[in-house]
Amino acid sequence: MLITAGRVLVGSGTYLDDGAVLIKGDSIAAVGPRAQITNQADPDAEHLAFPAGTVVPGLIDAHVHLAFDGGADPVATLHESSDEILLADMRHRAEQLLLSGVTTARDLGDRNGLALRLDEEIARGSTPGPRIVSAGTPATPPGGHCHFLGGEVSGVAEVRDLVRRNVAAGAGVIKAMVTGGGLTKDGPKSWRSQFSPEELQALVDEAHQAGLPVAAHAHGTDGITAAVEAGVDTIEHCTWMTDDGFDLRQDVLKQIIDRDIAVCPAVSPHWQMLPRFFGEERAAAMFDLVRQMAEAGAKLIAGTDAGVQRAGFDGLVPALSFYAHLGLPNSRILDMATIEAADALGVGETTGRIAPGFRADLLVIDGDPLADLGALKTVRGVVAAGRLHESA
């Protein structure tokens, strides 16, 4: 397949004008000026021409939950669904992600390994969807946040055993519910820590011994601090909550930056509605915490928490507008959803960039996303692992 376009994003904020991408199998074979690359293509290669379009790396949503439906009560819907019904619904959600431009998604907690099954179907080509980096069953204490997903553990031995079972099942990341969360009714408050230092350290050590990164769900300042001390690889949400407000600890933020720990704020596609739910003052404080982390130099990556209340599976681009609202340049925002996210997910050697040898994960759009992020909504085609997908 040969794709030619008015612009090809070949680096951070860097376009190749009148460029081309040559795809062979599931990989990028060559990238360069249109005339040069066209000469390298086989005479019978499929040629897709977008003279006014832009080719960017396929987008990465670093925080989704395919087992949830994004409705008013996703937990109740989950309970009402058998595994087979749930898997069928997850197939539809995966296709929604793909057609919105997402070619890699990190699923941070599902039931009974269904996201792993779905990823196998996608890899075989029998189901359209992005590559899924799955956490399998997230670790949480008895009655803790998302305990209904089956990952309740108590004590170091049970923590290590759960990690080993996820590794054996094929997980690409280990998820720890370091603090409580609002999705779990009658569970610990979002700012409450859930694990002892020994349990959390055992989880991180076991995961790292298996070569897997650890994603820590952490709203509370104490939980964030504990996660950093244990050596996690990404912090999800990172809202710096306390029982009476917020407390961003500059010493902990410095450690996050120095240790190259990525932060995924998991911004809702409907972030503009947050002042209505939390109040203007509290929402402004939450927004400012993300701005402070960005300005300090923290590595932020894009994710939506797709599946929780009011977060659908086509919302990554609307969520990215949050960072533009904070004043981040579009080039950095695109990096957060491509290069930086790929590196944080441990797949940076294979995706997130348009370069020879990388997976052919591409998004073709109208317009110039460096000038207007809204251009990312004008999807002309999505290529995932060399397969072209177009909206009906």
C-alpha positions as CSV (number, residue, x, y, z in Angstrom):
1,M,0.0,0.0,0.0
2,L,1.3,3.5,-0.9
3,I,-0.2,6.5,0.9
4,T,0.7,10.0,-0.5
5,A,-0.4,13.2,1.2
6,G,0.2,16.9,1.4
7,R,1.9,16.4,4.8
8,V,3.3,13.5,6.8
9,L,4.1,14.1,10.5
10,V,7.6,12.5,10.7
11,G,8.7,13.9,14.1
12,S,7.6,16.2,17.0
13,G,6.0,19.2,15.2
14,T,7.8,18.3,12.0
15,Y,6.1,17.8,8.7
16,L,7.4,16.3,5.5
17,D,5.6,18.2,2.7
18,D,4.3,16.3,-0.3
19,G,5.3,13.0,1.3
20,A,4.6,9.3,1.1
21,V,4.5,6.2,3.2
22,L,5.0,2.8,1.7
23,I,3.5,-0.1,3.7
24,K,4.5,-3.8,3.2
25,G,2.6,-6.3,5.3
26,D,2.0,-4.8,8.8
27,S,5.0,-2.5,8.7
28,I,6.2,0.8,7.3
29,A,8.8,0.0,4.6
30,A,9.7,3.6,3.6
31,V,8.9,7.2,4.3
32,G,10.0,10.2,2.2
33,P,9.3,12.6,-0.7
34,R,6.4,11.4,-2.8
35,A,8.3,11.1,-6.0
36,Q,11.1,9.1,-4.4
37,I,8.8,6.7,-2.5
38,T,6.4,6.2,-5.4
39,N,9.3,4.8,-7.4
40,Q,9.9,2.2,-4.7
41,A,6.3,0.9,-4.7
42,D,5.4,-2.2,-6.7
43,P,3.4,-1.3,-9.8
44,D,0.3,-3.1,-8.5
45,A,0.5,-1.5,-5.0
46,E,-2.8,0.0,-3.8
47,H,-2.3,3.8,-3.9
48,L,-4.2,6.1,-1.7
49,A,-3.7,9.8,-2.5
50,F,-4.6,12.7,-0.2
51,P,-3.1,15.8,-1.7
52,A,-4.7,18.1,0.8
53,G,-4.5,15.7,3.7
54,T,-2.2,14.9,6.6
55,V,-0.8,11.5,7.7
56,V,-0.1,11.3,11.5
57,P,0.8,8.3,13.6
58,G,-2.2,6.3,14.8
59,L,-3.4,7.8,18.1
60,I,-3.0,6.1,21.5
61,D,-5.6,6.1,24.3
62,A,-3.5,5.2,27.3
63,H,-6.5,4.6,29.6
64,V,-9.6,2.7,28.6
65,H,-11.9,0.1,30.1
66,L,-13.6,-1.8,27.3
67,A,-15.6,-3.8,29.8
68,F,-17.6,-0.7,30.8
69,D,-20.2,0.9,28.5
70,G,-19.8,4.6,29.3
71,G,-23.4,4.9,30.5
72,A,-24.9,6.3,33.6
73,D,-24.1,3.1,35.7
74,P,-21.4,1.1,33.9
75,V,-20.9,-1.2,36.9
76,A,-24.5,-2.2,37.0
77,T,-24.4,-2.9,33.2
78,L,-21.3,-5.0,33.7
79,H,-23.0,-7.1,36.4
80,E,-26.0,-7.7,34.1
81,S,-23.9,-9.0,31.2
82,S,-22.6,-12.5,30.7
83,D,-19.0,-12.8,29.5
84,E,-20.1,-13.6,25.9
85,I,-22.5,-10.6,25.8
86,L,-19.8,-8.4,27.3
87,L,-17.2,-9.6,24.8
88,A,-19.6,-8.8,21.9
89,D,-20.1,-5.3,23.3
90,M,-16.3,-4.9,23.7
91,R,-15.8,-5.7,20.0
92,H,-18.1,-2.8,19.1
93,R,-16.3,-0.5,21.5
94,A,-12.9,-1.5,20.0
95,E,-14.2,-0.7,16.5
96,Q,-15.4,2.7,17.8
97,L,-11.9,3.4,19.1
98,L,-10.3,2.4,15.8
99,L,-12.6,4.4,13.6
100,S,-11.9,7.5,15.7
101,G,-8.2,7.2,14.9
102,V,-7.0,5.1,17.9
103,T,-4.6,2.3,16.8
104,T,-3.3,1.4,20.3
105,A,-5.3,1.3,23.5
106,R,-4.2,0.4,27.0
107,D,-7.0,-1.4,28.8
108,L,-6.5,-0.9,32.6
109,G,-8.8,-3.5,34.0
110,D,-11.5,-5.8,32.8
111,R,-13.2,-9.0,33.8
112,N,-12.0,-12.6,33.3
113,G,-9.3,-11.6,30.7
114,L,-11.9,-10.6,28.1
115,A,-9.6,-7.7,26.8
116,L,-6.9,-10.2,26.2
117,R,-9.3,-12.4,24.2
118,L,-10.3,-9.4,22.2
119,D,-6.7,-8.4,21.5
120,E,-6.1,-11.9,20.1
121,E,-9.1,-11.6,17.8
122,I,-7.8,-8.2,16.6
123,A,-4.3,-9.5,16.0
124,R,-5.8,-12.4,13.9
125,G,-7.7,-9.9,11.8
126,S,-11.1,-11.4,12.7
127,T,-12.2,-8.3,14.6
128,P,-11.5,-4.7,13.8
129,G,-9.9,-2.7,16.6
130,P,-6.7,-1.2,17.9
131,R,-3.9,-3.2,19.5
132,I,-4.8,-3.6,23.1
133,V,-2.2,-3.4,25.9
134,S,-4.2,-5.1,28.6
135,A,-3.7,-5.1,32.4
136,G,-6.0,-8.1,32.8
137,T,-7.3,-8.1,36.4
138,P,-6.4,-5.1,38.4
139,A,-5.1,-5.6,42.0
140,T,-7.2,-4.1,44.8
141,P,-7.8,-5.0,48.5
142,P,-10.9,-6.8,49.6
143,G,-13.8,-4.5,49.0
144,G,-11.5,-2.0,47.4
145,H,-11.9,0.1,44.2
146,C,-13.2,-2.1,41.3
147,H,-13.2,-5.2,43.5
148,F,-16.0,-6.6,41.3
149,L,-13.5,-7.2,38.5
150,G,-12.1,-10.1,40.6
151,G,-8.7,-8.8,41.7
152,E,-9.1,-8.7,45.5
153,V,-5.8,-9.5,47.2
154,S,-4.6,-9.3,50.8
155,G,-1.0,-9.6,51.8
156,V,2.2,-9.9,49.9
157,A,1.8,-13.5,48.8
158,E,-1.7,-12.9,47.2
159,V,-0.4,-9.7,45.5
160,R,2.5,-11.6,43.9
161,D,0.2,-14.5,42.9
162,L,-2.2,-12.1,41.1
163,V,0.6,-10.5,39.2
164,R,1.9,-13.9,38.1
165,R,-1.5,-15.0,36.9
166,N,-1.8,-11.8,34.9
167,V,1.6,-12.3,33.4
168,A,0.8,-15.9,32.5
169,A,-2.5,-14.8,30.8
170,G,-0.5,-12.4,28.6
171,A,-1.0,-9.0,30.3
172,G,1.2,-6.2,28.9
173,V,0.9,-4.0,32.0
174,I,0.0,-4.6,35.7
175,K,-2.6,-2.3,37.3
176,A,-2.7,-1.4,41.0
177,M,-5.6,0.4,42.5
178,V,-3.4,2.4,44.9
179,T,-6.3,4.5,46.1
180,G,-10.1,4.4,46.1
181,G,-12.3,5.7,43.3
182,G,-15.7,7.1,42.6
183,L,-16.8,4.3,40.4
184,T,-17.0,1.9,43.3
185,K,-20.1,2.6,45.4
186,D,-19.5,2.3,49.1
187,G,-15.8,1.7,48.5
188,P,-12.9,3.7,49.9
189,K,-12.9,7.4,49.1
190,S,-10.8,8.4,46.2
191,W,-8.1,10.0,48.3
192,R,-7.7,6.9,50.6
193,S,-4.7,4.7,50.1
194,Q,-5.5,1.0,49.8
195,F,-2.2,-1.0,50.0
196,S,0.6,-1.3,52.6
197,P,4.1,-0.2,51.4
198,E,5.1,-3.9,51.5
199,E,2.2,-5.0,49.3
200,L,2.8,-2.2,46.8
201,Q,6.5,-2.9,46.6
202,A,5.9,-6.6,46.1
203,L,3.5,-5.9,43.2
204,V,6.0,-3.6,41.5
205,D,8.9,-6.0,42.0
206,E,7.0,-9.0,40.7
207,A,5.8,-7.0,37.6
208,H,9.3,-5.7,36.9
209,Q,10.8,-9.1,37.2
210,A,8.5,-10.2,34.5
211,G,9.4,-7.2,32.3
212,L,6.1,-5.5,32.7
213,P,5.4,-1.9,33.6
214,V,3.0,-0.9,36.5
215,A,0.2,1.6,36.2
216,A,-1.0,3.0,39.5
217,H,-4.5,4.3,39.9
218,A,-3.8,7.1,42.4
219,H,-6.0,10.1,43.3
220,G,-4.8,10.8,46.8
221,T,-1.5,12.6,47.5
222,D,-0.5,9.9,50.0
223,G,-1.2,7.2,47.4
224,I,0.7,9.1,44.7
225,T,3.7,9.4,47.1
226,A,3.5,5.7,47.9
227,A,3.3,4.8,44.2
228,V,6.4,6.9,43.4
229,E,8.3,5.4,46.3
230,A,7.5,1.8,45.1
231,G,8.8,2.6,41.6
232,V,5.6,2.5,39.4
233,D,5.9,3.4,35.7
234,T,2.8,5.5,35.2
235,I,0.4,7.2,37.5
236,E,-3.3,7.4,36.4
237,H,-5.4,10.4,37.4
238,C,-2.8,11.9,39.7
239,T,-5.3,14.4,41.1
240,W,-3.4,15.1,44.4
241,M,-6.5,14.8,46.5
242,T,-6.7,15.0,50.3
243,D,-9.8,14.6,52.5
244,D,-10.2,18.4,52.5
245,G,-9.0,19.5,49.1
246,F,-5.8,19.1,47.1
247,D,-2.1,19.1,47.9
248,L,0.4,18.9,45.1
249,R,3.7,18.0,46.8
250,Q,6.5,19.6,44.9
251,D,9.1,17.1,46.2
252,V,7.0,14.2,44.9
253,L,6.4,15.9,41.6
254,K,10.2,16.3,41.2
255,Q,10.6,12.6,41.8
256,I,8.0,11.9,39.2
257,I,9.9,14.0,36.7
258,D,13.4,12.7,37.7
259,R,12.3,9.1,37.5
260,D,10.6,9.6,34.2
261,I,7.2,8.4,35.5
262,A,4.5,9.2,33.0
263,V,1.3,10.8,34.2
264,C,-2.0,10.0,32.5
265,P,-4.7,12.5,33.8
266,A,-7.4,10.4,32.1
267,V,-9.3,13.4,31.0
268,S,-13.0,13.0,30.2
269,P,-14.1,13.8,26.6
270,H,-16.7,16.0,28.4
271,W,-14.1,17.9,30.5
272,Q,-15.9,21.2,29.9
273,M,-18.9,19.9,32.0
274,L,-16.7,19.3,35.1
275,P,-17.4,22.8,36.6
276,R,-21.1,21.8,36.5
277,F,-20.4,18.6,38.5
278,F,-17.7,19.8,40.9
279,G,-18.3,23.5,41.0
280,E,-16.3,26.3,39.3
281,E,-13.7,26.7,42.0
282,R,-13.0,23.0,42.5
283,A,-12.8,22.3,38.8
284,A,-10.5,25.3,38.3
285,A,-8.2,23.9,41.0
286,M,-8.2,20.4,39.3
287,F,-7.3,22.0,35.9
288,D,-4.6,24.0,37.5
289,L,-2.9,20.9,39.0
290,V,-2.5,19.4,35.5
291,R,-1.2,22.8,34.3
292,Q,1.4,22.8,37.1
293,M,2.6,19.3,36.3
294,A,2.9,20.2,32.6
295,E,4.8,23.4,33.2
296,A,7.1,21.6,35.6
297,G,8.1,19.1,32.9
298,A,6.1,16.0,33.9
299,K,5.7,13.5,31.0
300,L,1.9,13.7,30.4
301,I,0.2,11.0,28.2
302,A,-3.3,11.1,26.7
303,G,-6.1,8.9,28.0
304,T,-9.8,9.2,28.5
305,D,-10.9,6.5,31.0
306,A,-13.3,5.4,28.2
307,G,-16.1,3.2,29.6
308,V,-16.7,5.1,32.9
309,Q,-19.7,7.5,33.2
310,R,-20.1,9.8,30.2
311,A,-16.8,8.6,28.6
312,G,-17.5,7.0,25.3
313,F,-15.0,5.3,23.0
314,D,-14.7,8.0,20.4
315,G,-13.6,10.7,22.8
316,L,-9.8,11.0,22.6
317,V,-9.8,14.0,20.3
318,P,-12.3,16.0,22.3
319,A,-10.3,15.1,25.5
320,L,-7.1,16.5,23.8
321,S,-8.7,19.9,23.6
322,F,-8.4,20.1,27.4
323,Y,-4.6,20.4,27.1
324,A,-5.0,23.1,24.5
325,H,-7.3,24.9,27.0
326,L,-4.4,24.8,29.4
327,G,-2.1,26.4,26.9
328,L,0.0,23.4,25.7
329,P,1.2,23.7,22.1
330,N,-0.4,21.3,19.6
331,S,2.9,19.7,18.9
332,R,3.2,18.6,22.5
333,I,-0.4,17.4,22.7
334,L,0.1,15.3,19.6
335,D,3.2,13.8,21.1
336,M,1.2,12.9,24.3
337,A,-1.1,10.9,22.1
338,T,1.6,9.2,20.0
339,I,5.3,9.2,20.8
340,E,5.1,9.8,24.5
341,A,2.2,7.4,25.1
342,A,3.9,4.6,23.1
343,D,7.1,5.0,25.1
344,A,5.1,5.0,28.4
345,L,3.2,1.8,27.4
346,G,6.4,0.0,26.5
347,V,5.6,-0.2,22.8
348,G,7.7,2.8,21.7
349,E,10.0,0.6,19.7
350,T,7.2,-0.5,17.4
351,T,4.5,2.2,17.2
352,G,3.9,5.9,17.8
353,R,6.1,7.1,15.0
354,I,6.1,7.2,11.2
355,A,9.4,5.6,10.4
356,P,10.7,2.5,8.5
357,G,10.4,-0.6,10.6
358,F,7.6,0.6,12.7
359,R,4.1,-0.9,12.7
360,A,1.9,0.7,10.0
361,D,-0.3,2.4,12.5
362,L,-1.5,5.6,10.7
363,L,-4.3,8.1,10.7
364,V,-5.1,10.1,7.6
365,I,-7.0,13.3,8.1
366,D,-8.0,16.5,6.4
367,G,-6.4,19.7,7.6
368,D,-3.4,20.6,9.7
369,P,-3.5,19.4,13.4
370,L,-0.5,21.4,14.3
371,A,-2.6,24.5,13.5
372,D,-6.0,23.1,14.7
373,L,-6.4,20.0,16.8
374,G,-9.9,19.7,15.5
375,A,-8.5,18.5,12.2
376,L,-8.0,15.1,14.0
377,K,-11.8,14.7,13.8
378,T,-11.8,14.7,10.0
379,V,-10.8,11.0,9.6
380,R,-10.3,9.9,6.1
381,G,-8.9,6.5,6.9
382,V,-7.2,4.5,9.7
383,V,-4.4,2.0,9.1
384,A,-3.8,-0.4,11.9
385,A,-1.0,-3.0,11.5
386,G,-1.1,-2.4,7.8
387,R,-4.9,-2.9,7.4
388,L,-6.9,0.0,6.1
389,H,-10.2,0.8,7.9
390,E,-12.6,3.4,6.7
391,S,-15.9,4.7,8.2
392,A,-19.0,3.5,6.5
